[in-house]
Amino acid sequence: MKKRLSFLDNYLTLWIFLAMTIGVGIGYFIQTSSHFINSYSSGTTNIPLAIGLILMMYPPLTKVDFSKIPSMFEKPKLLIASFIITWIVGPFLMFLLSIFFLKDNPEYMTGLIIIGLAPCIAMVIVWNELAEGNRELTAGLVGINSLLQVFFFSLYAYFYLEIMLPLFGIKGLAINITVAEIAKTVGIYLGIPFAAAVISRFVIKKFIGDKWFNQKFLPFISPITLIALLFTIVVMFSLKGGMIVEIPFDVLKIALPLVIFFGIMFFLMFFVGKYIGASYRDNAALSFTASGNNFELAIAVSIGVFGINSGQAFAGVIGPLVEVPALILLVKVAFWLKKKYYK
């Protein structure tokens, strides 16, 4: 019997659209809303939003079983293939797509580049389950990707935004960000929930037990990610109430390269996996890990570095709006490929 999305996950695209609509409505009809929201800011940081972003990252990180990481080294070919495609090919592909489609929209372009820098560590577990992939392999990949994001995301972002863009002739953006600025943002929005997640897993499992942790605690905190994401979207779009006419077109401009990215990454990883002898279950885990992105982190970094009103933050919010229907379609594609290539 095939797995199904939960009610909340199944209608995630609808919830995001509703949150965008509510936010735009608040900003358009309540003129003082932006002043009220900004009154809770300290420097460039909006305090309620910062709390929401940290809470958004906590549940997916708490679900990561880091004990699965050592088992990854028993399948070195799969690990190497996943690393090359997920961490080298993927970011560069998103970089090229961003330049090609959004060169005339520098903020959206850089926002899309940030999205491409981090593989998914949350919804990939859902897509893998739906496609009947290898649960243990997915857990190991998610664990490794989580650690890589914690330690290297800031350097990666600096490399692509400050070094690669000028090399490709994209000059004059005046981004002027430092590794320290990005590292500070990553430390707050990824480091804090990462530490809280590791402590939660250890303490609860040790003193209360695995069963309560898996059956009670994780289901209880899971909706927090969606609630925090929707809260972020409402706040952001309430500050853009006056742009209501432009938003649909901007969404489409950002969505197109994202859809192309998901498709290329999924098929590339699938056929590489098939070539190196991966079973269907392993291949599904590899392919969905490669094709999804950590939009929670992208949104947090974009807001932390560029501000809540930035085009980078807007691009980050469009990510999950596009990812859900695209990856649901790829789950169906995975079963079709299973019938075609795996007997």
One Martini backbone bead per residue (centre of mass of N, CA, C, O) as a GRO file, in nm:
protein
  343
    1MET     BB    1   0.093   0.039   0.026
    2LYS     BB    2   0.079   0.359  -0.035
    3LYS     BB    3   0.179   0.647   0.051
    4ARG     BB    4   0.063   0.952   0.214
    5LEU     BB    5  -0.011   1.255   0.256
    6SER     BB    6  -0.075   1.474   0.461
    7PHE     BB    7  -0.295   1.719   0.493
    8LEU     BB    8  -0.089   1.952   0.517
    9ASP     BB    9   0.105   1.864   0.281
   10ASN     BB   10  -0.105   1.834   0.044
   11TYR     BB   11  -0.185   2.168   0.097
   12LEU     BB   12   0.065   2.360   0.091
   13THR     BB   13   0.018   2.542  -0.154
   14LEU     BB   14  -0.246   2.662  -0.046
   15TRP     BB   15  -0.137   2.784   0.216
   16ILE     BB   16   0.061   2.977   0.078
   17PHE     BB   17  -0.144   3.134  -0.087
   18LEU     BB   18  -0.309   3.232   0.157
   19ALA     BB   19  -0.078   3.379   0.301
   20MET     BB   20  -0.023   3.577   0.073
   21THR     BB   21  -0.308   3.702   0.064
   22ILE     BB   22  -0.321   3.798   0.356
   23GLY     BB   23  -0.071   3.975   0.349
   24VAL     BB   24  -0.159   4.164   0.121
   25GLY     BB   25  -0.420   4.257   0.258
   26ILE     BB   26  -0.291   4.389   0.502
   27GLY     BB   27  -0.101   4.587   0.343
   28TYR     BB   28  -0.335   4.726   0.170
   29PHE     BB   29  -0.561   4.795   0.410
   30ILE     BB   30  -0.318   4.828   0.633
   31GLN     BB   31  -0.103   5.086   0.648
   32THR     BB   32   0.030   5.027   0.954
   33SER     BB   33   0.166   4.741   0.943
   34SER     BB   34   0.467   4.800   0.877
   35HIS     BB   35   0.523   4.970   1.130
   36PHE     BB   36   0.452   4.749   1.335
   37ILE     BB   37   0.659   4.538   1.245
   38ASN     BB   38   0.921   4.730   1.260
   39SER     BB   39   0.898   4.788   1.578
   40TYR     BB   40   1.031   4.476   1.619
   41SER     BB   41   1.323   4.590   1.570
   42SER     BB   42   1.688   4.509   1.546
   43GLY     BB   43   1.789   4.663   1.314
   44THR     BB   44   1.764   4.399   1.073
   45THR     BB   45   1.598   4.255   1.305
   46ASN     BB   46   1.312   4.062   1.341
   47ILE     BB   47   1.209   3.913   1.616
   48PRO     BB   48   0.957   3.735   1.547
   49LEU     BB   49   1.085   3.623   1.285
   50ALA     BB   50   1.333   3.490   1.409
   51ILE     BB   51   1.176   3.291   1.581
   52GLY     BB   52   1.026   3.157   1.344
   53LEU     BB   53   1.282   3.055   1.191
   54ILE     BB   54   1.391   2.874   1.415
   55LEU     BB   55   1.135   2.697   1.442
   56MET     BB   56   1.138   2.596   1.143
   57MET     BB   57   1.418   2.426   1.185
   58TYR     BB   58   1.378   2.228   1.427
   59PRO     BB   59   1.212   1.973   1.336
   60PRO     BB   60   1.392   1.860   1.102
   61LEU     BB   61   1.648   1.827   1.286
   62THR     BB   62   1.516   1.634   1.498
   63LYS     BB   63   1.471   1.396   1.278
   64VAL     BB   64   1.768   1.351   1.270
   65ASP     BB   65   1.973   1.056   1.235
   66PHE     BB   66   2.311   1.052   1.307
   67SER     BB   67   2.361   0.734   1.336
   68LYS     BB   68   2.346   0.680   1.012
   69ILE     BB   69   2.615   0.784   0.891
   70PRO     BB   70   2.821   0.541   0.901
   71SER     BB   71   2.658   0.361   0.688
   72MET     BB   72   2.745   0.525   0.429
   73PHE     BB   73   3.044   0.388   0.408
   74GLU     BB   74   2.924   0.113   0.277
   75LYS     BB   75   2.845   0.322   0.016
   76PRO     BB   76   3.062   0.494  -0.159
   77LYS     BB   77   2.937   0.541  -0.443
   78LEU     BB   78   2.678   0.681  -0.345
   79LEU     BB   79   2.811   0.906  -0.180
   80ILE     BB   80   2.978   1.037  -0.408
   81ALA     BB   81   2.748   1.089  -0.608
   82SER     BB   82   2.579   1.264  -0.419
   83PHE     BB   83   2.787   1.484  -0.361
   84ILE     BB   84   2.845   1.583  -0.649
   85ILE     BB   85   2.547   1.651  -0.732
   86THR     BB   86   2.447   1.811  -0.474
   87TRP     BB   87   2.725   2.007  -0.418
   88ILE     BB   88   2.818   2.076  -0.728
   89VAL     BB   89   2.604   2.064  -0.954
   90GLY     BB   90   2.355   2.202  -0.828
   91PRO     BB   91   2.461   2.492  -0.764
   92PHE     BB   92   2.559   2.545  -1.058
   93LEU     BB   93   2.288   2.512  -1.197
   94MET     BB   94   2.139   2.738  -1.041
   95PHE     BB   95   2.332   2.958  -1.125
   96LEU     BB   96   2.274   2.941  -1.433
   97LEU     BB   97   1.964   2.977  -1.419
   98SER     BB   98   1.967   3.253  -1.280
   99ILE     BB   99   2.117   3.407  -1.504
  100PHE     BB  100   1.933   3.336  -1.747
  101PHE     BB  101   1.642   3.430  -1.610
  102LEU     BB  102   1.758   3.678  -1.376
  103LYS     BB  103   1.958   3.910  -1.466
  104ASP     BB  104   1.733   4.155  -1.445
  105ASN     BB  105   1.700   4.025  -1.130
  106PRO     BB  106   1.920   4.032  -0.886
  107GLU     BB  107   1.760   3.943  -0.633
  108TYR     BB  108   1.638   3.683  -0.747
  109MET     BB  109   1.902   3.558  -0.835
  110THR     BB  110   2.038   3.538  -0.552
  111GLY     BB  111   1.808   3.382  -0.419
  112LEU     BB  112   1.836   3.128  -0.602
  113ILE     BB  113   2.126   3.062  -0.529
  114ILE     BB  114   2.072   3.005  -0.231
  115ILE     BB  115   1.880   2.768  -0.276
  116GLY     BB  116   2.109   2.583  -0.429
  117LEU     BB  117   2.313   2.532  -0.167
  118ALA     BB  118   2.079   2.346  -0.021
  119PRO     BB  119   1.974   2.059   0.072
  120CYS     BB  120   1.731   1.870   0.175
  121ILE     BB  121   1.604   1.794   0.539
  122ALA     BB  122   1.280   1.728   0.517
  123MET     BB  123   1.082   1.658   0.265
  124VAL     BB  124   1.255   1.418   0.160
  125ILE     BB  125   1.127   1.210   0.349
  126VAL     BB  126   0.849   1.219   0.217
  127TRP     BB  127   0.923   1.151  -0.079
  128ASN     BB  128   1.059   0.880  -0.014
  129GLU     BB  129   0.811   0.741   0.107
  130LEU     BB  130   0.624   0.769  -0.142
  131ALA     BB  131   0.856   0.612  -0.330
  132GLU     BB  132   0.989   0.375  -0.170
  133GLY     BB  133   1.250   0.426  -0.030
  134ASN     BB  134   1.544   0.448   0.149
  135ARG     BB  135   1.538   0.533   0.474
  136GLU     BB  136   1.837   0.503   0.575
  137LEU     BB  137   1.974   0.660   0.348
  138THR     BB  138   1.825   0.925   0.391
  139ALA     BB  139   1.919   0.970   0.683
  140GLY     BB  140   2.221   0.984   0.613
  141LEU     BB  141   2.208   1.221   0.409
  142VAL     BB  142   2.075   1.425   0.598
  143GLY     BB  143   2.298   1.426   0.808
  144ILE     BB  144   2.530   1.521   0.627
  145ASN     BB  145   2.389   1.779   0.512
  146SER     BB  146   2.355   1.920   0.782
  147LEU     BB  147   2.655   1.945   0.856
  148LEU     BB  148   2.746   2.097   0.600
  149GLN     BB  149   2.566   2.346   0.649
  150VAL     BB  150   2.677   2.437   0.921
  151PHE     BB  151   2.997   2.461   0.819
  152PHE     BB  152   2.964   2.564   0.478
  153PHE     BB  153   2.747   2.770   0.378
  154SER     BB  154   2.890   3.047   0.406
  155LEU     BB  155   3.120   2.986   0.202
  156TYR     BB  156   2.941   2.916  -0.039
  157ALA     BB  157   2.791   3.185  -0.061
  158TYR     BB  158   3.037   3.361  -0.103
  159PHE     BB  159   3.149   3.225  -0.357
  160TYR     BB  160   2.895   3.278  -0.545
  161LEU     BB  161   2.842   3.592  -0.485
  162GLU     BB  162   3.160   3.713  -0.486
  163ILE     BB  163   3.306   3.528  -0.720
  164MET     BB  164   3.125   3.404  -0.950
  165LEU     BB  165   2.965   3.645  -1.063
  166PRO     BB  166   3.210   3.811  -1.175
  167LEU     BB  167   3.319   3.576  -1.361
  168PHE     BB  168   3.023   3.602  -1.526
  169GLY     BB  169   2.976   3.930  -1.553
  170ILE     BB  170   2.843   4.006  -1.266
  171LYS     BB  171   2.825   4.341  -1.209
  172GLY     BB  172   2.719   4.591  -0.978
  173LEU     BB  173   2.548   4.482  -0.720
  174ALA     BB  174   2.650   4.544  -0.433
  175ILE     BB  175   2.659   4.331  -0.201
  176ASN     BB  176   2.883   4.319   0.017
  177ILE     BB  177   2.960   4.042   0.161
  178THR     BB  178   3.047   3.839   0.432
  179VAL     BB  179   3.128   3.562   0.594
  180ALA     BB  180   3.044   3.668   0.873
  181GLU     BB  181   2.752   3.741   0.804
  182ILE     BB  182   2.661   3.460   0.718
  183ALA     BB  183   2.758   3.303   0.970
  184LYS     BB  184   2.574   3.449   1.167
  185THR     BB  185   2.307   3.363   1.039
  186VAL     BB  186   2.356   3.057   1.045
  187GLY     BB  187   2.404   3.041   1.351
  188ILE     BB  188   2.115   3.128   1.425
  189TYR     BB  189   1.917   2.961   1.207
  190LEU     BB  190   2.095   2.677   1.246
  191GLY     BB  191   2.257   2.645   1.511
  192ILE     BB  192   2.036   2.661   1.725
  193PRO     BB  193   1.843   2.431   1.620
  194PHE     BB  194   2.064   2.216   1.612
  195ALA     BB  195   2.133   2.210   1.914
  196ALA     BB  196   1.841   2.160   2.010
  197ALA     BB  197   1.802   1.892   1.860
  198VAL     BB  198   2.033   1.726   1.983
  199ILE     BB  199   1.942   1.759   2.277
  200SER     BB  200   1.657   1.644   2.249
  201ARG     BB  201   1.731   1.361   2.157
  202PHE     BB  202   1.909   1.282   2.397
  203VAL     BB  203   1.725   1.343   2.642
  204ILE     BB  204   1.460   1.196   2.561
  205LYS     BB  205   1.582   0.915   2.499
  206LYS     BB  206   1.720   0.873   2.779
  207PHE     BB  207   1.460   0.955   2.985
  208ILE     BB  208   1.198   0.841   2.801
  209GLY     BB  209   1.236   0.745   2.496
  210ASP     BB  210   1.187   0.641   2.175
  211LYS     BB  211   0.881   0.607   2.157
  212TRP     BB  212   0.797   0.892   2.253
  213PHE     BB  213   0.964   1.050   2.050
  214ASN     BB  214   0.832   0.923   1.782
  215GLN     BB  215   0.507   0.923   1.871
  216LYS     BB  216   0.491   1.222   2.017
  217PHE     BB  217   0.701   1.451   1.970
  218LEU     BB  218   0.728   1.470   1.658
  219PRO     BB  219   0.422   1.515   1.592
  220PHE     BB  220   0.402   1.777   1.766
  221ILE     BB  221   0.639   1.954   1.608
  222SER     BB  222   0.590   1.943   1.297
  223PRO     BB  223   0.382   2.194   1.250
  224ILE     BB  224   0.580   2.431   1.311
  225THR     BB  225   0.701   2.473   1.032
  226LEU     BB  226   0.441   2.565   0.888
  227ILE     BB  227   0.360   2.795   1.077
  228ALA     BB  228   0.626   2.958   1.043
  229LEU     BB  229   0.611   2.988   0.737
  230LEU     BB  230   0.334   3.135   0.723
  231PHE     BB  231   0.416   3.371   0.902
  232THR     BB  232   0.642   3.474   0.718
  233ILE     BB  233   0.463   3.527   0.468
  234VAL     BB  234   0.266   3.727   0.589
  235VAL     BB  235   0.474   3.940   0.670
  236MET     BB  236   0.609   3.987   0.396
  237PHE     BB  237   0.339   4.054   0.230
  238SER     BB  238   0.250   4.297   0.407
  239LEU     BB  239   0.501   4.469   0.290
  240LYS     BB  240   0.368   4.409  -0.028
  241GLY     BB  241   0.076   4.523  -0.089
  242GLY     BB  242   0.145   4.727  -0.337
  243MET     BB  243   0.239   4.457  -0.530
  244ILE     BB  244  -0.011   4.284  -0.627
  245VAL     BB  245   0.019   4.292  -0.946
  246GLU     BB  246   0.323   4.173  -0.966
  247ILE     BB  247   0.339   3.891  -0.825
  248PRO     BB  248   0.252   3.672  -1.033
  249PHE     BB  249   0.489   3.725  -1.231
  250ASP     BB  250   0.720   3.678  -1.028
  251VAL     BB  251   0.654   3.387  -0.963
  252LEU     BB  252   0.703   3.276  -1.253
  253LYS     BB  253   1.001   3.365  -1.283
  254ILE     BB  254   1.095   3.177  -1.042
  255ALA     BB  255   0.960   2.897  -1.110
  256LEU     BB  256   1.092   2.799  -1.374
  257PRO     BB  257   1.388   2.731  -1.277
  258LEU     BB  258   1.295   2.538  -1.055
  259VAL     BB  259   1.163   2.320  -1.229
  260ILE     BB  260   1.414   2.256  -1.394
  261PHE     BB  261   1.591   2.172  -1.159
  262PHE     BB  262   1.429   1.933  -1.051
  263GLY     BB  263   1.438   1.765  -1.311
  264ILE     BB  264   1.744   1.742  -1.364
  265MET     BB  265   1.830   1.627  -1.086
  266PHE     BB  266   1.661   1.373  -1.085
  267PHE     BB  267   1.755   1.238  -1.355
  268LEU     BB  268   2.057   1.247  -1.309
  269MET     BB  269   2.064   1.077  -1.046
  270PHE     BB  270   1.914   0.829  -1.147
  271PHE     BB  271   2.114   0.747  -1.388
  272VAL     BB  272   2.365   0.732  -1.215
  273GLY     BB  273   2.258   0.520  -1.018
  274LYS     BB  274   2.206   0.305  -1.233
  275TYR     BB  275   2.501   0.287  -1.339
  276ILE     BB  276   2.622   0.207  -1.033
  277GLY     BB  277   2.387  -0.005  -0.911
  278ALA     BB  278   2.133   0.094  -0.794
  279SER     BB  279   1.866   0.054  -0.639
  280TYR     BB  280   1.561   0.175  -0.624
  281ARG     BB  281   1.561   0.264  -0.326
  282ASP     BB  282   1.831   0.415  -0.346
  283ASN     BB  283   1.760   0.599  -0.590
  284ALA     BB  284   1.529   0.753  -0.461
  285ALA     BB  285   1.695   0.878  -0.235
  286LEU     BB  286   1.899   1.026  -0.414
  287SER     BB  287   1.701   1.192  -0.601
  288PHE     BB  288   1.547   1.355  -0.372
  289THR     BB  289   1.797   1.479  -0.243
  290ALA     BB  290   1.891   1.635  -0.506
  291SER     BB  291   1.608   1.798  -0.580
  292GLY     BB  292   1.598   1.927  -0.312
  293ASN     BB  293   1.545   2.204  -0.075
  294ASN     BB  294   1.645   2.441   0.181
  295PHE     BB  295   1.416   2.682   0.235
  296GLU     BB  296   1.446   2.763   0.525
  297LEU     BB  297   1.740   2.860   0.502
  298ALA     BB  298   1.708   3.056   0.265
  299ILE     BB  299   1.512   3.246   0.408
  300ALA     BB  300   1.685   3.313   0.656
  301VAL     BB  301   1.934   3.426   0.504
  302SER     BB  302   1.792   3.642   0.332
  303ILE     BB  303   1.682   3.802   0.574
  304GLY     BB  304   1.948   3.834   0.742
  305VAL     BB  305   2.119   3.974   0.502
  306PHE     BB  306   1.883   4.148   0.317
  307GLY     BB  307   1.598   4.129   0.427
  308ILE     BB  308   1.248   4.129   0.436
  309ASN     BB  309   1.221   4.320   0.158
  310SER     BB  310   1.360   4.132  -0.023
  311GLY     BB  311   1.399   3.946  -0.312
  312GLN     BB  312   1.537   3.704  -0.183
  313ALA     BB  313   1.307   3.635   0.015
  314PHE     BB  314   1.087   3.602  -0.199
  315ALA     BB  315   1.221   3.364  -0.348
  316GLY     BB  316   1.222   3.169  -0.106
  317VAL     BB  317   0.907   3.149  -0.079
  318ILE     BB  318   0.856   3.017  -0.364
  319GLY     BB  319   0.981   2.740  -0.335
  320PRO     BB  320   0.754   2.563  -0.185
  321LEU     BB  321   0.532   2.632  -0.390
  322VAL     BB  322   0.682   2.456  -0.617
  323GLU     BB  323   0.786   2.188  -0.492
  324VAL     BB  324   0.537   2.022  -0.423
  325PRO     BB  325   0.414   1.962  -0.709
  326ALA     BB  326   0.682   1.867  -0.840
  327LEU     BB  327   0.745   1.622  -0.641
  328ILE     BB  328   0.484   1.471  -0.678
  329LEU     BB  329   0.537   1.414  -0.976
  330LEU     BB  330   0.813   1.261  -0.925
  331VAL     BB  331   0.690   1.022  -0.781
  332LYS     BB  332   0.545   0.915  -1.032
  333VAL     BB  333   0.804   0.891  -1.202
  334ALA     BB  334   0.947   0.682  -1.024
  335PHE     BB  335   0.744   0.450  -1.080
  336TRP     BB  336   0.788   0.447  -1.386
  337LEU     BB  337   1.096   0.385  -1.371
  338LYS     BB  338   1.070   0.121  -1.221
  339LYS     BB  339   0.918  -0.034  -1.448
  340LYS     BB  340   1.138   0.021  -1.674
  341TYR     BB  341   1.433  -0.052  -1.497
  342TYR     BB  342   1.284  -0.245  -1.277
  343LYS     BB  343   1.215  -0.597  -1.208
   0.00000   0.00000   0.00000
